[in-house]
Amino acid sequence: MSEPVASPIPDPPIARKKSSWAPVVVVVAVVAIGLGVVGTSTSGGAGMYNYTLAQLAENKADVGRREIKVSGKVRKGSVRGEPGSREFRFDIEDGQGHTLTVAYPRLLPDPFEEGREAIVQGRLEAGELAASSLTVKCPSRYADAQTMSEADQQKYYQQQYQKHKAAQPGAEAPK
């Protein structure tokens, strides 16, 4: 007779570890936060609205409290107040008769003068632009600095230094 064939012993079931979603959630959160930080820091003013003075005149009601950037020439005779004080104001204009009053609470950049092109960034408040940033386009005479004699350069920089010192709050009038 034949011997009974022994049935193979079944393997015990493999115990599965309970999977945790915690590491996946942490990785996804870190990646999302990282992308958010990179996206906002490299946007380069993507939320900034650039306007000409003519566009701003047409769309003042739509601008609201958004940060805007606008440029124009500093209107002659429009500079009011003490440079560096919160009361300092000037108007910018375009060639089409549009103007905008700018309130700038910081020291003025050295090339600031009436008649020069200015790029201003800020928010509209009570019909004027409360500026957070002011850039004045450099005139061509700065490009000629390399052709100036050393004595002329020295004289020019001394004049600029005196203008800067006079603009400081509490400074004495230049002699």
Wavefront OBJ file of the C-alpha trace (Angstrom):
o trace
v 0.000 0.000 0.000
v 1.065 3.417 -0.444
v 1.803 5.742 2.286
v -0.506 8.673 2.792
v 0.877 11.816 1.369
v 1.289 14.406 3.983
v -0.397 17.594 3.130
v 1.952 20.537 3.144
v 1.653 22.745 6.129
v 0.339 26.099 5.019
v 2.563 29.077 5.727
v 1.284 31.316 8.437
v -0.250 34.517 7.043
v 2.224 37.378 6.706
v 1.526 40.110 9.172
v 1.326 43.435 7.398
v 2.443 46.555 9.115
v -0.148 49.222 9.338
v 0.936 51.989 7.003
v 1.064 55.490 8.357
v 0.145 58.522 6.275
v 2.099 60.841 8.559
v 5.391 60.790 6.570
v 3.542 61.383 3.305
v 1.582 64.276 4.791
v 4.755 65.836 6.202
v 6.592 65.585 2.862
v 3.645 67.048 0.933
v 3.320 69.926 3.433
v 7.050 70.737 3.286
v 7.010 70.727 -0.535
v 3.884 72.921 -0.652
v 5.318 75.444 1.808
v 8.627 75.490 -0.063
v 6.915 76.127 -3.390
v 4.828 78.868 -1.800
v 7.887 80.627 -0.393
v 9.793 80.367 -3.673
v 6.761 81.520 -5.649
v 6.174 84.638 -3.566
v 9.819 85.605 -3.212
v 10.618 85.323 -6.917
v 7.446 86.843 -8.278
v 9.311 90.118 -8.834
v 6.284 92.289 -8.280
v 3.869 89.983 -10.083
v 1.116 91.490 -7.932
v 2.247 94.981 -8.914
v 0.126 96.978 -11.307
v 2.038 99.294 -13.638
v 0.166 102.336 -14.897
v 0.835 105.347 -17.042
v -0.578 108.583 -15.621
v -3.272 108.533 -18.322
v -4.319 104.963 -17.408
v -4.359 105.855 -13.729
v -6.574 108.882 -14.371
v -9.074 106.619 -16.170
v -8.942 103.764 -13.615
v -8.499 105.473 -10.209
v -11.731 103.958 -8.910
v -10.618 100.439 -9.892
v -7.184 100.719 -8.305
v -8.446 100.749 -4.723
v -5.681 100.032 -2.184
v -3.543 97.898 -4.512
v 0.183 98.498 -4.766
v 0.861 100.319 -8.037
v 3.842 101.658 -9.938
v 3.634 104.794 -12.064
v 6.178 107.091 -13.680
v 6.336 110.681 -14.841
v 8.474 113.800 -14.722
v 8.715 115.749 -11.473
v 6.668 118.869 -12.251
v 8.596 122.109 -11.889
v 7.460 124.200 -8.912
v 5.543 121.294 -7.346
v 8.024 120.235 -4.647
v 6.575 121.023 -1.195
v 7.780 120.350 2.338
v 11.030 119.262 3.874
v 12.866 116.342 2.245
v 12.828 113.335 4.558
v 9.742 114.458 6.465
v 6.317 112.879 6.214
v 5.051 116.176 4.860
v 7.198 116.030 1.701
v 5.156 116.051 -1.511
v 5.704 116.604 -5.220
v 3.741 116.124 -8.422
v 4.627 113.968 -11.387
v 3.265 114.664 -14.856
v 3.226 113.247 -18.346
v 3.233 115.139 -21.627
v -0.570 114.870 -21.901
v -1.502 117.034 -18.908
v -2.077 114.221 -16.387
v -0.612 114.787 -12.903
v -0.418 112.887 -9.643
v 0.622 114.118 -6.199
v 3.157 111.892 -4.453
v 3.783 111.813 -0.683
v 7.267 110.424 -0.010
v 8.330 109.979 3.665
v 12.031 109.215 3.197
v 15.217 110.973 2.168
v 15.261 111.765 -1.509
v 17.691 110.013 -3.829
v 20.627 112.175 -4.943
v 19.513 112.614 -8.573
v 16.048 113.906 -7.504
v 15.326 117.249 -9.147
v 12.388 118.938 -10.798
v 12.045 117.953 -14.438
v 13.587 114.493 -14.003
v 11.817 111.213 -14.703
v 10.680 109.450 -11.507
v 9.287 105.950 -11.010
v 7.097 105.768 -7.913
v 5.590 102.746 -6.182
v 2.891 102.877 -3.522
v -0.827 102.977 -2.765
v -3.441 105.602 -3.551
v -4.713 107.324 -0.426
v -7.084 110.304 -0.552
v -6.241 111.065 -4.174
v -2.461 111.012 -3.795
v 0.125 108.264 -4.001
v 1.597 107.292 -0.618
v 4.960 106.186 -1.972
v 6.939 103.302 -0.554
v 9.626 103.473 -3.230
v 11.048 106.239 -5.424
v 13.533 105.774 -8.243
v 14.829 108.727 -10.225
v 16.233 108.014 -13.638
v 19.839 109.095 -13.761
v 20.586 111.966 -16.067
v 23.150 111.591 -18.807
v 25.749 113.693 -16.977
v 26.451 110.726 -14.671
v 27.410 108.679 -17.713
v 29.987 111.360 -18.562
v 31.769 111.019 -15.212
v 34.621 109.087 -16.821
v 35.380 111.996 -19.156
v 35.393 114.572 -16.303
v 38.704 115.774 -14.995
v 39.617 114.664 -11.494
v 39.125 118.234 -10.194
v 35.636 118.410 -11.778
v 34.716 115.030 -10.287
v 35.880 116.180 -6.845
v 33.860 119.403 -7.146
v 30.768 117.515 -8.333
v 30.861 115.010 -5.474
v 31.390 117.778 -2.916
v 28.270 119.533 -4.245
v 26.274 116.305 -4.059
v 27.471 115.695 -0.509
v 26.410 119.216 0.525
v 22.955 118.677 -1.020
v 22.618 115.387 0.847
v 23.683 116.924 4.163
v 21.236 119.834 3.694
v 18.390 117.346 3.139
v 18.985 115.663 6.518
v 16.336 116.511 9.142
v 17.685 119.182 11.496
v 20.504 120.150 9.140
v 21.703 123.731 8.958
v 21.260 125.658 5.746
v 24.344 125.437 3.486
v 26.687 128.424 3.631
l 1 2 3 4 5 6 7 8 9 10 11 12 13 14 15 16 17 18 19 20 21 22 23 24 25 26 27 28 29 30 31 32 33 34 35 36 37 38 39 40 41 42 43 44 45 46 47 48 49 50 51 52 53 54 55 56 57 58 59 60 61 62 63 64 65 66 67 68 69 70 71 72 73 74 75 76 77 78 79 80 81 82 83 84 85 86 87 88 89 90 91 92 93 94 95 96 97 98 99 100 101 102 103 104 105 106 107 108 109 110 111 112 113 114 115 116 117 118 119 120 121 122 123 124 125 126 127 128 129 130 131 132 133 134 135 136 137 138 139 140 141 142 143 144 145 146 147 148 149 150 151 152 153 154 155 156 157 158 159 160 161 162 163 164 165 166 167 168 169 170 171 172 173 174 175
